[in-house]
Amino acid sequence: MRNAHPASGSVIQMGMTSFAVAEMGFDDRDYDNWLVTLTQASARLDILQTVVTELCRLCENEDVVKSQQVLSILETQGTITKAADTSSAT
């Protein structure tokens, strides 16, 4: 049957090649998206690590840690904003 319709085989082969090329383009965009996501996550992780380190130092140096001290550290590192702080107080 394959020999009866040789054109069909070439169309399928051409279709598979086109599909592979289209898939490579998608993979490149997907890779770029993952790279951006991982870069952003890495930056956020660095900030979180800094916050945790500062909070640990605060806890080591103080017998009692006030919530305002914790909020100050979080604000300094940009993990929360003043607006978030005032809205949570009400």
N, C-alpha and C positions, 0 to 999 in steps of 0.2 A: 504494500500500500504506500509506503514511503516514496517509492519510485514513481507511482502514479501521479503524485502531486509534488514535484520537486520545488515548486515555488512556495508552497506552504512551509517547507522546512526552512527556507531562507528568510521568510517573514518572521518565523518564530525566533530564529537565530538573531535577526536584527532587533526584534523586540527585546530579547534578553540583554543584548548589548546596551540598548537604550536604557533599560531598567537599571543596569549596573552603573551607568554614568550618572543617572539621576540619583541613585542611592549614594554615590560618593559625594555629590554635592550636599545632600542632606546630612551625611556623616560629618562633613566639614563644619556645617552650621551647628550641628549638635555638639561637636567638640568645642567650638568657640563658646557656645552657651555654657557648657560645663566648666570651661576654663574661667569664665567671668564669675560664675556661681562659686567656684572653689576659691577664687581670689577674694571675693567679698566675704565668704565664710571665714577665711584665714584672718582677714583684718578684724572681723568681729570677735574671733577667738582670741586674738592678741589683746583686744580691749577687755574682754572678759577675764583673761588671765591677769591683767594689770589690776582690775577691780578686786578680784579675789585676793591677790597678794596684798593690796592695801587694806582690805578688810581684815585679813589675818593679822597684819601688823597692828591694826587698831585694837583688835581683840587681845593680842599679846600684851599691849602696853596699858590697857585700861581694865579695871575690875568690872566696871559697868559701862556698856556701850549704849549711847542714846541713839534713838532712831534718826535724829537730826544729823548726827555724825555720819551714819551710814548713807543717808540721803545726800549729804554734802560730797561724799566720795563718788557716789553714782552720778551726781550732777557734774562734778569735775571731769569725769571721764566721758561725759556725753551720753551715758546710757539712759538717763532720764532728763527731762527738762523741768524748768520751774513750773510751767503750766500743768504738767502731770502731777507735780508735787502739790500744788494748791488745789487741784480738782479732787485729789484723793483725801484731802483734809476735810472736805465738806461732806 
